[in-house]
């Protein structure tokens, strides 16, 4: 059973056709990188998977659960999908540790000590346990993004969504976040990453998808994607970005 | 107290100042009633204003619009004179002034607080959604703690507006600093001319409002410093 399967998905923002008749699926344990020019619908696509945006037509099934407008369906899906945002979206008034434990104590009914233990385990996993008591503002961008990854991992998701996780980072901090993502990949996590980090894509992706104007233009293995892309739009994009 | 004042500054003025200070306490009480009552009402209106159900939101928006665009003076007339006359019932100036000011305050504070909640980045809501937090948990643990930072200074600042607003309640016979002062200013007593009475009243209002205004500014600067 695929972890995500989308069929004939359409999304409009007013007149703007953000997703055009998209068919897309990801298997358990598969790692997919989505790239494409800005405004091509990459973020919209992954935000539809956990119901941050609702598609206007078509069907989305995540881990066997059909995504509908009903809150139970959305909640069930969100319980198995973790998400990492471009701007980290950490809670600024809480420490790194509290960012991680909030959902554990409030929603999963763990005691504070159980939650702390679990959160520390994942903060260590992203190599930031020593900063656990600091507030986000006291951390660098790279550290904040790693806390955000730990926060998502605490809920033990089956699938991780990354929405341009390194785009808001200073260049010298990109690698620490990518390394964390690579190590997640090595553990067999199913991942969908919207990113422009094509080195990362080449290294960890099973498939690379190129989107343009809301449509899925190319869907290939990394070698094929970089060396003999089928679509002229992919070629043009690659020639600009790999220059 | 009264005797001390009279001994200190002479008969008419000592008595006048004593009466004005005495009346100022009712200005304070009415302000507190309006602030606390209006604040409690505003909590519910704000929650309704951001509720995930459109009809509830619309009702709250309507309430805010209606009472924000109504002059306080007209609310006082309606509560103190209009409705009692229309429906043939008695109402004390205390009750009428309290109701009018509470409504006025609730609409204003609800709008301030909605703005404060709106100032919290949408990314915070999205992060909460992605973590599968329930709406109430999200509000209580994430949104409201951050919104307080934006809303505190304008809320305290508005308390100043309420204190000044209570001065309109004299129009329906509420015995406060304003009414007592006006009465003295109109009295044919030497030493109680308007140009003496009104500056004294102004000083008393200033003494009530200035510390609050100062406090609001301090809070604002603290919030700004934290934001950087």
Interface residues (C-beta under 8 A of the other chain):
Chain A: X50 X51 X52 X75 X78 X79 X81 X82 X83 X85 X87 X89 X90 X91 X92 X93 X102 X103 X106 X107 X151 X152 X155
Chain B: X121 X123 X124 X126 X127 X129 X130 X131 X132 X133 X134 X137 X141 X142 X145 X146
